[in-house]
Amino acid sequence: MSATPTSRGHLLTEQPNPLSAQLDQLDSAALVALFCDNEREPQRAVAAAAPQLAEAVEAIATRLRAGGRLFYLGAGTSGRLGVLDAAECPPTFCSLPELVQGVLAGGAPALLRSSEGLEDLFDAGPADLQERGFSARDCLVGIAAGGTTPYVLGGLSHARAIGALAIAMACVPSEQVAMPCDIDIRLLTGPELLTGSTRLKAGTATKMALNILSTGVMVRLGKVYGNRMVDVAVTNAKLEDRALRILADLAGVSRERGRELLDYTDGSVKLALLMAATGLDVAAARQAIEAHGPGLRSTLKALGGQLATTAAQASP
C-alpha cells in the first residue's frame, strides 16, 4: 500500500451523508425506513443518464452486428456486477458466452473473496483485456463507482488507444474525475448512508444501468419480439414452461404442439414461432432467419407471415 495515498475525500461517493449522521443510534425500523427512502436515488440517477445510455446501446449494437464483442471491466463490487450481467446474457438471450464478457480484477477467485488491492494496478486492466483477445472492433464498459480505479482507467485507455469503443460508467461527476472514454455515463446517486460503501446506492444504480445496456443491445440485435425473449435458452423446466407460454400467447399453439415445435427446432423459440406463423419446415425456417433476420419481426415481414395474437401484431 502506498505510504501517501491520494486523497479521495472530495469525491461524491466518499462524502458523508448528513441524513445518516446518527445511523448507529437508529432503531431497526428507522434504519430500514431511511434506507428505503434513500434507495430512490438510483432511479433518479439512471433516468438522468438516459441520453448516454441510449447512445451506448446504439453504439454497442452497431459494433456487435459487425462481429465485435462487449466487455465489462471493473474491480470489487463494480466488477462483480459486470460479471453478473454478462453471465445472465446466454440463458436470457441464447447469446454465445463470448459475446458479452465480464472481466474482474483478480479473476474468478475475486468473485467470492475480496481482492480490492488489485484495482490499483493500472497495467493489469489492459493485460486482462489482451488475454481475452480484446480488439479494435470490440466494446468496453469500464465500471468504477468512484471513477479513480487504476485497473479500469488502464483498460479504458487501452481501448481508446486501439480504436475500440470505450464507455465509462461512474457515480461521480466528470468535473471531479475525468475518465478516458467515447461515451461517459455518470450515475450520480450522492453520498452513501454508510460513508464510502458504494455497494449500496452506487451499486444499485450500476446494476440498473447494466440491465438497460445489455437488454437494450439484445433488443437491437433482434433477440426480442414485442416484450418476449424469443431467443431464450430452453435449458430447464421453468424455461421450457416460459417457451411454451410464449408459443401459446404469440402463435396460438397448444402446449402439445409447442413441445413438438421445440423438439423440431432443438429448443429454438424463434424458429418454432416462425414455423407456426408460416408453415415452413425447420430447415426452411433456419434459412429464412439467416436471409432476413436475425430478428423474428424482420423475417416475418419479408415472408408476409404474421403471428396469431392481436397483442403480437400490435407490437411496434
Secondary structure, 3 states (H helix, E strand, C coil): CCCCCCCCCCCHHHCCCHHHCCHHHCCHHHHHHHHHHHCCHHHHHHHHCHHHHHHHHHHHHHHHHCCCCEEEEECHHHHHHHHHHHHHHHHHHCCCCCCEEEEECCCCHHHHCCCHHHHHCCCHHHHHHHHCCCCCCCEEEEECCCCCCHHHHHHHHHHHHHCCEEEEEECCCCCCCCCCCCEEEECCCCCCCCCCCCCCHHHHHHHHHHHHHHHHHHHHCCCCECCECCCCCCCCHHHHHHHHHHHHHHHCCCHHHHHHHHHHCCCCHHHHHHHHHHCCCHHHHHHHHHHHCCCHHHHHHHHCCCCCCHHHHHCC
